[in-house]
């Protein structure tokens, strides 16, 4: 529908304020500030290369025309000059048809840089080497004079005669002037909206064969033009020996694949496309190369490190291919010239760079699940040489060809990938939104339609970096490869073979499949990015999958073709999908939403499965509900007026059921309508304390756990739906006081559970259960919100490895280690240092793991929360004007039970963001978990549920389990929870603590007896336990040391009564030694805390685990028997104790 344009704009730094050191991107994303050094490093290295190339090669423009020097070049007089870089060769000869393959007649000369050269004089003004004749370079290599015969690296045409050999032959391509193709059409301007048709020439025919360039030009280009696409991305053009590699195992980088025809046929294809106004991109593979030796670059001069890294570093273990050395001068010449060659010789308009993730990281993305945490993009794992090459490639292309387009295929989400070098970016125009098709496939495989999460869908489609353009797609060639299926095949499966004819029944399966196929594409097109991509044939729902001829399928072409005959048959329903796709493209051409600012999403309704957004003057409304259609459904719009339908997926023209009258005009009404609200308002029907009943005029009621919003005394009041009572009434629990709330007040369904702000903006802030700030410091920055109710991570997403979370606190790490992603019970009364202990954990997790912490006060006294907030400021854990590492969430003791029952979920949701979106190890503190259970019991009673025998809610185990199961370790990060546990009347069998104990992995007991000895942290080393204290998890050395320490402390405890009665003199020598060492151990369990430094004046220490184990082992083995007890008090490792002890002994000698 026509609607108002969004007012969003891409933020750019102020003119003249951009630093010239590659850190301008920080002005767009302040969270890159900690990585300023890495940004400066890669930028300076790119500038160093540019300066070096300017000094030695005359600049990037000249340097990137290496194909005019290397390979074969014919002079105006007909002389042929051939040059090849092969420094390891001892001798080199040019051989071929032209000299009857004489291996010694045409010797080449080598210069000081390892470049071999020969000039073949002309014959009567013509090249002495016949056009299209076979040719090779023959080299004597350091292997007893062994001859290595190779295809020239810069060769522009190679052919394969499978009947003779699978090895390619190089051919000297030099057609007579009158036969050379002359381009007729200028390239079209760079499209404002990139609508990309991804195509493979070889499969572009319904016939079981390899299609040709000419067939593509004649048959496929007109289809693409009629569909409304303005850009083609051609795959598998660079010559590759193995057809089934989909063009990704390149052996000749300058040769257009001969299996589709001659070089001039490809030029004609591109020229014809330009005449149609279509931009043409090449799928560029510079991420790796074929390992072929005889017809590739591998072992070219019999060394494995000519173009590639040597050894294992130069091999991709999954792709079984070679990896370029991007830090070498000649490799840069080869690759940059390769880009120029395709632009100049064939008139391509740009490139889609394949496998960019492999180029950016030393691990090549293998076995790495990127979480979005910035530390993943700037650490030691980044291949800075690969990053710099991509910067140089983009700089060269955009400076020489201003209208060129570059697209990055990167799964990692590297920041600044699509920002210019002037800002410190890598310089691409677009990146591919690779998470979008993965989501669709995952849902179609695993979820029923009514389980589709509208919030997750909207988030995935809009989750892209600000200011960096993205190409969105529902499916590409990756999703159709053998082992997977096209979207429509997932949707319809076997019925595609029986019910896609208009003469057959329009079954529910086909109806659903076609509807979702259209809706998925349209919402991806409208919401997913600044460009759109479709793989050839998928526009009409191509059946089955892609599988190239190979041994495993009997070399069949059956699945290596595009069945355009299906869409041409008007008795088949494929034409409806094809026509809808065409309507999408031409509608975008008219309204230009892809080059408009990102959409404003006004509604994500989980119950109705409805998404509404506005973009480019259009109002987009999607109903994904599997069974419900809606009439009189109200949505909010920014601009009043009259709206009309411009595209309707249910139109009979597109195979729909014609349930919408397209002639209808829709009028706005001048009333307030919150854009995040649903289409229904209710009214307060009854107020009973914290329980509020709301009545609606329709049977379409808000879902259980949905949030309703009303006002009370001019303040927002949030209600959570708990029950459906009948007669269109829902019973809700208020999240704040209801005094003054009256019957008849409007309560609006928000369409989702309580949504709270998450992300870096929450750090250093205090919020309440509904996500509103309560620290009087203004709104919480950031636009991302998440519901407080969520499912626990699926089993497949959880980490199966058991590992400890090193805290840097000796007594914890040694004797009761915390499980990464585990739950720890914290026991201790007032005055034993619980707050300081918590603050030190927060500080250490930030230092050791770069992680964040979330403190959740459940039923906290207001004074306790206020004191904690100010103490955290004093100790530097919270920095009001700097970088904080903790977010605070409070539900105070005087708040209604609904708030206290849900505030723990609010804190958990904040923590889940940092785990799932940024890949962090997060500490979640809950104080006190008993009050969570207590509040749940109050809510249960208010709702009229019959309590258990001892007064707790009947759903106690479910309520506790639903929260505790969300606290876990995933493939991305972890949440480790420390939960203060109150035991009513010291009764450990009470259901509240007993239910909590079932979830705990460890207990940390803070002892008043130990604190009275002045030992802090006052952790009881004997009462504190952990399931992680297992040699299979922590290792035998750690386990043996911990158990020996506990044994020695237990023996000392047993001897204390004897000492008190008889004194030390009555003990045996062994017992005296045990007591002496145990007392040192007891004091060594103390540790100066960084957060306590402002009070004690002692610098805090964070002790590494290996140092902790080594230090305690030293004490129990007697290696520190010479040191006084005082040396072990309030120090870090054994070296600090020894230094302190020696100072004490020296002072005693002086006195």
N, C-alpha and C positions, 0 to 999 in steps of 0.2 A: 504494500500500500504506500501511496505517496505520504510523506511525513516531513517533519522539520529536520534540517541538517544539524549534526552534532557540533557543539562549540569547542570540542577538544582540539588541541593543537600539539604538535611535536615540540617538546622543549628543546631549545638550543642555547648554548652559552651566549652571553652578551658579546656583541661585536668588540673585538680588540682585547677581550679578556682571556683568550685561549692561550695557555702556556705552550711554549714551543719545544717541550721535552717529552711529548707523548702522553701527558697526563690530563689532557683536556677532557677525556671521558669521565674523569672523576666529578666534573661539574654536572654531568648528566646522572651519575650514579655515585653518590658519596660513599657507598659501602665498598667502593674499590680503593678507598684511601689507604687501608693497610697494605695494599699491594702496589703502591706507587712505585717502589723500586723495581718490581718486575716489569711494569709498564714502561718505565724509563729505559730499562735494559734492552727490551726487545726493539723499542723505537730507535735507540742509539745504534744498535747493531744493524738495523735496516739502513739508517743514515750512513753508517760506516761503509756498507756495501755500495751504496749509491755514490759516495765520494770516491771509493776505490775504482769503481767502474768508470766514473767520469774521468779519473786521472789516467787509467790504463787503456780504456776502450773507447773513449770519446762519448760516453754517456749511455744511458739505458736504451735509447732509441737505436743507436748503432749496434750496441752489444746484442740486442735481441733480434738482429738480422743475421744471426750466425749461419743460417741456411744459404746466404749469399756467398759465404766463404767455404763452409764445410759441405761435404757430400759432393755431388756432381754439379758443375756449373759450366755452361757453354758460353764462350766468348763470342763477340760479334763476328769474328773471323772464322768461327767454327771450331776453334781449339776447345778441347774438353779438359777442365781442371778438376781434379779430384783430391780432396783433403780428408784425412781421418785422424782423430786423436786416439793414439794407442801407445802410450809411453812404455809399456812393458815389452812390446815387440822388439826383436833385434833386427829383423829385416821385414820388408813388406813389398808385395807385388800385386798389381791389378791383373785379374784374370777374367776371362769370359768368352762368349761366342766370338767376340771381335778378334781375339788372338788364338782361337782354337784351344783355349784353356791352357796355354803355355804358362807354366808356373814360374818361369824365370825371365821371360822376355821384357816385362814392363816393371822394372824395379822402381820403387818409390824412395824419396829422400826424406829424412827425418830432421826436424829442427830442434832447437834447445828446449822446447816445451812439450816434446813428445808428439808433435803433429807430423804425420806423413803426407807427402804431396807428390803428385805426378801430373804432367801436362801431356795430353795426347794430341799431337798436331793434327790439323784438319787435312782432309783429302779433297782437293779441288773446292775449297771453301765450305765444305760440309763436314759435320762431325764424323770422326773416324769410327765411332762406336754406333752401330745401327740402332735406330729407334726400337724400343721394346725388346731389345736383345738381353739375354741373361748375363749377369756380371757378379763378381765377388771380389773380396780382398783376401789374399793369402799371406799369412804372417808366419815368420819363423819366431818361435817363442822359446823362452828359457827352459826347455825340457828336452835336452839332447837333440836340439835342432828340429824338434817336432813342428809340423806345419798345422796352423789353425786357420781354417777357411771359414769366413763369416760373411753375412750379408752386411753391406755398408750401413752404418748406424743412421745416416741421414737419408737413406733411400726413400723415394717418393712413390714407388710402386713395387709390390711383391705379389707373386701369384703362387697358387698351389695346384699341383696335379696329383690328386689323391690316388689315381690309378698307378702312378709311378712311385710317389713317396708323400708322406704327410708333411715333409719339410718344405718350407717356402723357398721360392727362387726370387732373387732380386732382379729387377729389370731396369734398364737405362731408359727412362721415359723422356723423350724429346721429339714430340710430334712436329711435322712440318708446320711452318707458320700459318699456312692457309687452312690447316686442320685444327689449330688450337681454338678452344672455345673463347668467344668474346662475350663478356657480360653486357646485357642490354638494359638492365634495370638498376636504378639506384636503390640502396637499402632504405626501408621506411624509417621514419623517426623512431626513436626509443619509445615504446608504448608507455603511456601513463599507468595503465592497468595491465599487468602481465597475465594473460590467460593462455596457459601453456599446454600444448598437446605433446605429450611424451610419446615418441614413436620409434620403432625399430624397423628399418627398411626391409630386412630379410623376412620378417613374419607378416608383412603388410599385404597379404593376399589370402583369399579363402582356399587357394590351392595348396596342396601338400608339397611345397618346394621352397627354395630360397628366392624371394622376390627381388626385383632389380630396382636400381635408381630410376630408370625410365618408367617402370610400372608405378612406382611411388609418385612420380611427377604427374603421370597421366590419370591415375585412379584415386590416389589417397589425398593429394593436395587439394583437389576440389572439395572433397568431403570436409576437410579441416576448415577450409574457407567458409563453406556453407554453415558449418556448425557455429561459427563466430569466434573461433580461437584466433588470436593475433600473433602467437609465438609457437614455434615448433622446437622441441628439444630432440635432436637425433642421437640415438644410442648406437653403440657398436660400430662406429665409423672407422676409428683408428684400427689398423690391421691387427687381428688377433688370430692365432693359429687354431684355437679350439672354439668352434662355433657355440658350443653349449656353455661357454664362460659368460655369455651375454655381453661380450665385448670388453670384459674387465681384465683379461690377461693379455696385455698389449705386447707384441713383439717388434713391430715396426711403427714408431711414433709419428713418422712423417708421411705414412702411406695410408690412403683411403682404401678401405677394404675392397679387394678385387672380386670377392664372391658376389657382389651386387652389380658389378659392371666396371666401366672405365672411369678414370678421374674426371673427364669432361662430362660424364653423365651426372656425377654429383654436382658439378658446377652448374649444370643446366637446372637441376632440382632446386638449388639455392636461388638461382637467378629467377626462376619461375615463381618461387615463393615470394621473393621480393616484389615481383610484379603484381602479386596479389595483396601486397601490403602486409606480408607476414614476416616477422623477425625469425631468424634461424639460429639456434644455439647448438653447440656441440657438447656431448657428454665427454668431458676431459678427464682422463685417468693419469694423474701424476702422483698418485698415492703409492703406486707400486708398479712392477713390471713383470712380465712373464719370466719364468726361470729357464726358458728355452735357451740353449747354447748355440746350436747350429743356425737358427734363424731369429735370434733375439739379441739383447744386449748383454745377457749374462755371460761371464767369463770371456768377454769380447777379445781382449788381448791376452787371454789365459790367466788373468788375475781376477780375483773375485771382488776387487774394490775399485774398479775403474769408475763406473757410474754409481756404484752402490756402497753402502757400509760393508766392511769385511766381517766375516764370521757370522755368529748368531744375530748380531745387531742388524745385519743386512738381509735378514730373512723373516718373512711374516709367517708365523707358525700356523695360522688358520687358513690363510689364502694360498700357502705354498708358493710364494712368489718373492721377488727381490725388492728391497727397499732402498730408495735413492739417498745419496749423501747430499743433503741440501746445503751443506756448508762448504762445498767445493766450487771453486770458480768455474771450472769447465762444465760441471753439472748444471749450474745456474744458467750458463750460456745455452746449453742444450735445451733445457726446459722452457726458458723464457723465449728462445727462438722458436720452439715448437708452437707456443701460443701465437706468436706473430705469423708464423707460416700459415696456420689455418685461417687467420683473419685476412691475410693479404692474398694468399693463393686461391682460397675457396670462398672468400667474402662472408665467412661466418660472422655473426653479430655479437658473439659472446660465448660463455661457457658455463656449464653446470659442473663444478669440480666434484668428482666422486671421491668418497673415502676420506674426507677432510679430517675426521676424527683421528684416523691413523696417522695423519701428517702432523697433527697438533701435539700428540702425546707419545712418549717413549714406550708406553705400554700398549699403544695403538688401539685402546679401548677394549682390549681382550680381557674378559673377566672383570670388567669394571662397571659397576652400576653408578652412574652419575646422579647425584642427589640435588645438585644446584648449589651446594656449598662452595663459596668462592675460593676456599683453600684448594679445591680440586683443580682450579684453572691456572694457578700460579706457583705450584710447588715444583719439586725436583722432577716430577713425572712429565712435566711439559717439555716437548722437544722444541726448544727455542729456535733452532735452525730451520725446522719445518715452518714455524710461525713466521719467521722472517722471510722465507721464500714466498709464502702466500702474500705477505705485505708487498714485496717487490713485484710479484706478478700482478696484483691489483693496481699498484701504482703505475706500472708500465702500461697496462691496458687502458686505464682510465685517462692517462695523460695523452696517449697517442690516439686513442679511439674514445672520445668523450661520451658517445652514445652506446658504448659496449655494456653488456650486462654480465655480471658474474654472480653465480649462485653457489652456496656452500651446502654440501650434504654433511651435516655434523649432528651427531646424536647427543653431544655432551652439553650443549648450551653455553659454549664459550662466550663470556662477555666481550662486547666491542667487536665481535666478528664482522658485523655489518655496519661499522662506523668508519669514516675516512681516516687515513694515516695522520692527517693534521690533528685529529683528536686523540691519536694513540690507538686507533682501531686497526683491524686487519684489512679492511677495505672492500669487502664484498658488498654487492647491492642487496642481496636477499639470502636468507637461510631457509632450509626446508623445515616445515613443522612436522617432524617425524613422529611425535607422540600421538598425533591425531589419528592416523590410520591404525596404529597399535591399539588405541582405545576401542575403536569400532570392532576390530577383529576379536578383541578380548571379550567384549560384551556379547557379540553374536555367538561366540563359543560357549560362554559361561553363564550368561544372565538371561532370565526371562524378561519380556518387554516391560512388565510392571516393576522390575528391579532397576531399570535405568535411572541413574542419578542425574537430575537436571543440573544441579549445582556443579557436579563433576564435569559434565559435558561442557557447560558454559566456561568453566575454569580452564579446561584443557584447550578449548578453542581460542581463548584470549590470553593464555599464559605465555606471553612473549615479551622480550625485552623492549623497554620503552625506547622509541626512536630507531629501532632496528627492524627493517622490513622482513616479512616472512611470506613464504609461499606455502599455502595450505592445500591439502589434498586428502580425499577420502580413501584412496587406494592408488598405488603406483605399481610398477612392475614387480617390486619386492613382494607385495601381498599376493601376487598371482603365480609366483614360481611354484614348481612342483613341491608337494608337501603342504601347500596351502591352497586357497581357492579365492575366486573373485567374490566381491561382496554379495552380488546377486545370487551366486551359487551357494554361499553360506545361508542366505535368506530363504531360498526356494529349493535348493538341493535337487532331488530326483524329479520333482514336478516340473523342472525346466524342460525335461525331455518329453513330458506328456501334456502340459497345460499352458504352454506359451502361445498356442494358436488361438485366434479369436473365434474359431469354430468349436473349441473345447470349453469346458466349464471354467468359469472365473472363480477358482477355488479360494478359500480363505488364505491358503499359503501363498498363492501367487498375488492376491490382492495386498496382503501384508508386505510381501517382498518388494513389489513394485512401489508401494507407498513409501516404505522406509528408504529404498534406494534413492528416490527423488528427494525426500526430506533430508537425508544425510548429506547429499551433495549440495543442496541449497543452503543449509545452515553452515556447512563448511565454507562455501563460497562467500557467504555474507558476513560470517563472524570470525573466520579462522585466520585471516591475514591480509596482506597487501598484494597478493598474487594468488593465482589458483592453478593447479596442475591436474591433468587427467591423463591416464595411460591409455594408449590406443585400444579402442574397442570397449573400454569400460563405460564409455558414455551411454552405450545401449545395453549394458549389463551382460557383457560377454560371458558365456558359460565356461565352466570347468577351470582350467589352470594353464600355465605355460610350462612346457617341457621340450627342450631342444633335442634333436636327434643325437643319440648316444648309444653306447653298447647296452646300457641297462634297459632301454626301451626298443631294442631292435632297430635303432637308427630311424625311428619313425618321425615324420613331420606332422603327425596328426594334431599334436598340441602346440606346434610351433607355427601357428598361422592365426590370422584374424578373420573371423567368419562374417565379413561385411554382407554376405548374402542373407544373413538373418535379418538385418535391418532393412534390406531392400525388399523383402517379402512382406507385402502389405497384409497378409493373413496372419502374421506373427506380431506379438505384442512388443517386441523389441523396438519397433519404430516409435512407440509412445515414449519410451525412455530416451531415445535418441532425440526426439522432438523437444522433450522437456529440457534436455541438456542444452540444445541449441537456443531455446527460449532464455535460459539462464545467461548464456554468454552475450546474446544480443541485448538483453535487458541491462546487463552490466555495462555494455558499450554505451547505452543511453544515459544511465544514471551515474556510472563511475564510482561505485562504492569501494572498489579495491584501492583507489588512490584517495579515498576520503579518510578522515580520522577514524580511529578505532570506535567500534559501536558502543552505544550506551545501553546496557542491559537493564530493562526496567522491571522484569519479572522472571523469576525462576520458581515455579510452583511444583513442589514435589508430589503433592497429592493429585493434582490435575495433570501432571507431566507436561506443563506448558512453559515455553520460553518466549519472551517478548523482548525485542530490542529495536533501537532506532539507529539507522546509518544512512548517510548520503541522501537525506530527504525521503527515506522510505521507512515504513513501519513493518517490521517482520514479526509474524505470529506463527508459532509452531505448536501443534498439539501432538505430542508423542504418546498420548494415552492409548493403550491397546484396545480399549473397548468403549470409552466414553467420548461422545461428541457433545459440544456445548453450544447452547443458544443464549443470546443476550449476555454474552460474556464481556464484561467491561475491562478495558485496559487503559492505563494512563498514557497520555501523550504530552509532549512538550509544547506543541503549538495547536491552538484551536483551529477548526476549519472543517472542511469536507474531505473525506478520504475515499479513494477508489482502489479496486483490486488491479494490480498490474501483472501478477503471476500467481497461479493457483495450482498446486500440485494435484488437487482433486478434480481438475477439469477433465471432461471426457476426451479432449484433444490429446491428453497425456495418459490415457488409460485409467482415469479416475472415475469415481462414482457420481460426480456431478451433484454433490450435496450442498454446494455453495452457489448462490445466485450472483454471478459476476457483474450483473447490471446494478447491484445494490450500491447506494452511496451511504457512507457512514459519517454521522455528524457527531462532533464533540459537544459535550455539555459543560457549561461554566461552573464546575464545582471542584473543590479540592479533592485530589485523588493521589495518594502517595504512590510513587512509581514502584515501590517495592511491595506494595500491598497486593492481595489477590483481588479477584473480581467480586468478593462478597464481604459485606459488613454485617456484624451482628450487634445486638444490644445487650447490655448487662441486665440479666433477668433476676438474679438473687445474689446477695452478698452475705456470707457467713464467716466472719473473721478472714482467714487467709484463703478461703474457698470462694470462688466467684463463678457463678453459672452464667453462660452467655447463650442467647437464643438467636437463631438464624432464620431467615425467611425461606430458605431452600434446604433440600435434603443433602445437598453437596456440602458436607461439613468439613471443617479443617481437620487434618490428620492428628492422631494422637502424637503428642510431643511438639506440635506446632506452637509457635509463639503468636499470641494475640497482643495487640497494642491498644491501650486506651489512655486516657489522661485522668489524673486525680490531683486536684488543687493546682492545675496548670503544669504538673510534672508528668513525664511519661511513666506509665505503669505497664510492665510486661506481665502477661499471664501465660502459663503453659498448660496446654490442653492435656488433661489426665484421663477423662472418661467421656464417652458418648452416652447420654442419659435417655435418649428417645425424645420424640416431639421436637426434633431439631435443636436440642439443647446440649451444650458441651460443658462439662465441669472442669474448671481450671484452678491451678494453684498460683497465687500471686507471688511475685518475686520482690515485692515491697509492701509497705503498709497499705491497708484498704480503708482506713478511717477517712470518711468524707466521700467515698465512692457511692454513687447513687444508681438506682435502677434507671434504665433507659439510655444510659450513656453508650455511645458508639464504641465498639471494640472491633478492630480490623485484623483479619487474618493476614499475617505476613507471608504465608505460603511456605514457611520453612521453620525448623527449630530455631531456638535462640541463636543468633549469629553474633560472634564477637570478633573484634579486630585481632589479627595475628601478624607476626612478622617483626622485623627489627624495630619498628616504631613502638612496640610494647616494652622494650628494654628500658629500665630505669623508671618505669611508670607503675602506678597502682590503679587497678580497675576493679569493678564489682562484678557480680555474677552475670550481668547482662552486657559486660564489656564497656561500660561507661567509666570514664576516668574519675577518680575520687581524690586526686592529689592536687586539685586546683591549679593544674599546669596546662589547661587547654585541651583540645581534642588530641586523641592519639593519632599520630601520623601513619599514613598508609591506607590503601583502599581495599586490601584483601580481608575478607571475613570468612569464617568457617563456622559451621553449626557445632554446638557443644555435644550433641549426640552423634556418635559415629560407631561403625563396626570395628571390631578388633582387626588388625592386619590378618589377611589370609595366611594359611600355613605355608603356602609357597613363597610368600613375601617375607616370612620370618627367617632369621638366621638360626641355623641348627647348631652352630658352634658355641661351646661354653667357654667364655673368657671373662677375666676379671677386669673391673674398671679401676685402674690405679688412681688412688686419691692423693698420693703424696704424704698421707698421714701414716706414720710407721705402724702404730698399734693396729690400725684397721687393715692395712695392706698385708701385714704379716699374719695376724691371728684370726681375723674375721673378715676376709676380703669380700668386697662387693661384686656381685655378678653384673656384668654389663647388660643392661636391660632388665635387671632384677628388682626385687622389692625388699627394702630393708626396714625392719622395725627399730625405732629409736626410743629407748626407755630411759626415763630420768625425771626426777622431780625438779623443783625450783632451786636455783642457785648452784647447779652443778656444771654450768658452762654450755648448756644446750645451744643457746643462740650463737655464741662464739664458734662452737663446733660447726654449726650449719653454715655460718658465714665463711669459715675457712674452706669448707667443701666447695662452696660456690666459687671462691677465689681460685682454688687449686684446679677445679675442672676447667675454668676459663684459661688458666695458664698452661696446663698440661695438655689439654685436648682442644683448645680454642673453642670450647663449647659454652653453652648458655645454661642458666638455671631459672627455674620458675618456682617461686614460693607461694603456696596456697594456704591461706589462713581460713580454716573451717570453724566457724563459731568462735573466732578470736575475740578476746577482750579488746576494746578500742585502744586502750592504753598500750597493750602489748604490740599491736600493729604499728602504732605511732612510734613507739620506742625502737622497734626493729628497723623501721624506715630511716629514722635519724641515725641510728648506729651504723647502718650500711653506708650512709653518706660519710660519716666520720672515718670509717675504715677504708673508704675508696671503692667498695663493691658497687655502689651507685654513685655516678658522677653526673650531676645535673647538667653540666656544660660539656661533658666528655662522653666517653664510650662506656656504657654500663653493660654488665653481663647478666643481669637478673631482671626478670619481670615479676611483679607482685600482684596477687589476686586475693581479695579479702571478702569474706562473708561474715560480718560481725555477729557477736553473740546476741545483739538486740534485734537482729533482722528476722523476718518471718522464716518458718521452717523450709519453705520452698527455696529460698535463696541459699540457706545453709546446706540443703540437700543437693544443690546443683553447682555450687561454687567450685567444688573439687573437679567437676567436669570442665568448667571454664579454664581452670589452670592447666588441666591435662590437654585441652585443645590447643592452648598456646604452645605447650611443649611439643605436641605432635607436629605442628608446623615446622619447628626447627629440626625435628628428626626427619620428617618426610620430604620437606622442600629444600632444606639446606644441608642435609646429611650430617647433622651434628650429633654428638653425644650429649644428651641433656640430663640435668639433674632436676627432678621434680620433688619438692618438699611439700608434704601435707601435714599440717599441724592443726587439728588432731583428727586422726582417722576415725576415732570413736564418735566424734561429733557428726561425722558424715552418716554413720549408722543411726545415731540418735535422731537427727533431723529426718531421715527416711522413715523412722518409726512414727514421728509426729505427723508427717504427710500422710502416711498410710492410715492413721487413726482419723484424720480429717476427712479422708475419702470414704470412710465407713468400712474399711476392711477389718475382718475379724483378726485380732492379733494372735501370736503364738502364745504358748503357755506362760512364758516369762515376759510378755508384753511387747516383743519386737514384731516388726512387720512380717507377714508370711513370705514376702519376697526378699528377705534379707540376703540369702545366698546369691540370688539372681542379681540384685542391685550391686552387691559387692563384686561379684564376678564380672559383670558387664564393664565396670570401671577398671578393675585390676588387669583384665586380659588385654586392654588397650596399652598397658605399660609393658613394653617388650622391646627386643632388638629385632630390627629388620635388616634387609640387605643394604639399606641406605644409611641408617644411623641407629641410635638407641635412646630410650628413656629409662633412666635408673631412678627409682623412687625411694626416697627416705621418708618414712611415715612415723610420726610420733604416735605412740599407742598408749592410751589410758586404759587401765584395767579397773573396772568398778569394784570397789571393796576388795581389791586384790584377788578377785575370784577369776582364775584363769579359765574356768569352765563356762563363764558367762558367754552367751551366743555372740555378742558383739566382738570381743577380742578373739574368741575362738575361731570365728569366721575369717577374721583378718589373718590369724596365724597360718591358716591353710595356704595363703598366697605368698608368705614371706620366704625369701631365700637366705636371709641373714638377720641377726639381731645385734644391735649395738647398745650395750647397757652402760649408761653413765652413772657411776657410783659415788654416793656422798662420802663414803669412807675413803676413797682414793682422792677425792677433791680436798678432804680435810688434811691429807698428807702434803697438799700443795702441788700435786702432780696433775698437770693439764696437758692434753685432754684427759678427763677423768673417766676414760673407758676402762671398764672392768675386763681384764684380759682372760679371765676364766669363765665369766658368765656370758660374754659375747660369743656368738656362734655364727657359722656360715657353712652352707652346703658346698661352697666352692673350695673348702679346705679338703681337697681330694687330690692325691698325687697325679691322677690321670688328667686333671685340669691345670693345676698350678705347677706341676713338676715335682719330682722326688726331693730335690734339694730344698725347695721352699717348704714342702710338707714336713720333712724331717726337722728342719730348723724350727718351724712353728711348734711342732709337738714337743720338741725338747725344751723350748722356752716355757710352754705351758706346764710341762712336767716339773721343771725346776721351780716355777712360781708356786705350784701346788704343794711341792715338798716344803718350801719355805713357809707356806701358810700352815701346814701341819706342825711345823717346828715352833711356831710362834708361841703356843701355849707353854711348851717346855721352857723356852727362853724366858717367858714372863715369870715362871715359878723358880727355875733353877739357875737361869743366866746362861750366857754363852759358854762359860768355862766347862760346863758339864757335857757339852756336845762333842761328838767324835770329830776328828780332823776332817773327815769327808763331809760331815754335816756343816761344820764351820765354813768349809769351802763353798758348799751349796748355798748357805745363807749369804755369804759375801757376794757371790755372783748373782744371786736372785735379787738382792737389794740394788745392785748395779743395773740389772735388767729392768727392775721396777722404775728406777729413775730414768733409764734410757727410753722407756715408753713415753716419757714426757717429750714435748716438742714445742719450740717457739712458733707461734702462729703469726702469719703476716698481718692478719686483721687485728691482732692484739698488740701489734708493735706500738701503736699510738698510746697504749696504756702501760706497756711493760718496758718500752725502750729497747727491747731485744729484737733484732732483725729476724723475721720469719724465714723458715726454711721449708722447701718442698723436696722431699727425699725420694729419689728414684727407687723403684722396687728392688732392683739388683743390689743397690747400696744398702737398703734395709736388711735384706737377707744376709749379705756379707757381714754387716756390722754386728747383727745379733749372733751369728755363728762365731764371730771372733770372741765375743764375750763368753758364750757358753763353753768354748774350747779353751778358755783360760788365757787367751792372747792379750787380754787387757787386765790381767790380775795385778799388774804393777801400778795401775792408775787408781787414785782415790775415788770414793763414791761420788763426790761433788762434781767430778769431771763429766758425769753422765747425765746430769740434770740440765734440761732445756738446751739440748744441742741437736744437730741433725744426724750426720753419720759418724762412724767410728773415728774418722780422721779429725772431726771437730772435737770429739770427746778427748782424743789424745792431745790435741793442741791445748785444750782447756786444762787438762790434767797436768801437763808439763808446766803450764803457767802457774797453777796452784802450788805444785811442788817447788818451783823456783821461788815463789813468794814466801813459802814456808822456810826455805833455806836462808833467805835474806833476813827473815825475822828471827 
